[in-house]
Amino acid sequence: MIRSKAVWGSCVVLALYGAPAAFAQDVPDPQPAQPPQTQAAPQQQPATQPPAPEPEKADPDLRVDVLQPDFVISALPTTLRLPRHKFGFMVTHRFDRSLGRGDLGDLASDLFGFDNGAQIGLELRYGLFSGTQVGIYRTSDRTIQLFGQQSLMQQKPDGHPLGMAVLVTLEGLNNLEGNKSGAFALLVSRKIAGRLAAYVEPMFLVNTNVANLPGTDNDTAMIGLGARLRVLPKMYVVGEITPRVAGYKPGVNQMSFGIEGRSGGHQFQLSFSNGLGTSLGQIARGGIDNNSWFIGFNISRKFF
């Protein structure tokens, strides 16, 4: 009887307080409730940085100068810089038939001078250093002109108001075996209103008198004056005149005007001039006369 009461007491205790740990170890613990899964917000991608410019493309001399697209106006030099280790090439052509010779029928029969001979020039220039260029120019009368040009300053909106360069040449007849002359020129340019580039170029040339006549001057001082007007995005009109102010100055002051177009690295110019000179020594010896005009053209190519 007493045993029965003890058993029943044990059952009541188990019912009220649960089984001891030794009996409960096989019962799995309830898993804690998991919070609902939420979709992770997409990570924001960092803003892409523009690629760093290549060292070559960072050279400002590689950009097209729309107001100064070539190294010459028609025959006079400009202050355009040639990029370092790049090339420029030019062909000049001056037909030697005067447009005023004969009547209109004669001129048309000669295709306005294109059927006649011409003085042709070939030029190659090279960017030796940044702002420094050298080159060689040869015409079909066997004149050779060697030249070097150094840029002194560039026109900038917040800086220098002018572009400036110095040019030095050595020129000789008969493939540099004949009479030799030299030139020193200061080239000054000014770009105006996004349309016009104007030039003033004082020059001094020694030994320009190839005739060596006694009692005549041997050297020439002259001032090149020129302009290039942009009339359309890739079309220009040009004009230049080179008055000789002192020294040897036969003939008339050479002048020319023309129209030109730009296409990529090419520049095409159709010009009219009262002389055939395209080197500085030839320009110093003057044009033919003011009643004789000659048709010509320039074709240039920039390899950059």
Secondary structure, 3 states (H helix, E strand, C coil): CHHHHHHHHHHHHHHHHCCCHHHHCCCCCCCCCCCCCCCCCCCCCCCCCCCCCCCCCCCHHHCCCCCCCCCECCCCECCCCCCCCCEEEEEEEEECCCCCCCCHHHHHHCCCCCCCCEEEEEEEEEEEECCEEEEEEEECCCCEEEEEEEEEECCCCCCCCCEEEEEEEEEEHHHHCCCEEEEEEEEEEEEECCCEEEEEEEEEEECCCCCCCCCCCCCEEEEEEEEEEEEECCEEEEEEEECEEEECCCCECEEEEEEEEEECCEEEEEEEECCCCCCHHHHHCCECCCCCCEEEEEEEEEEC
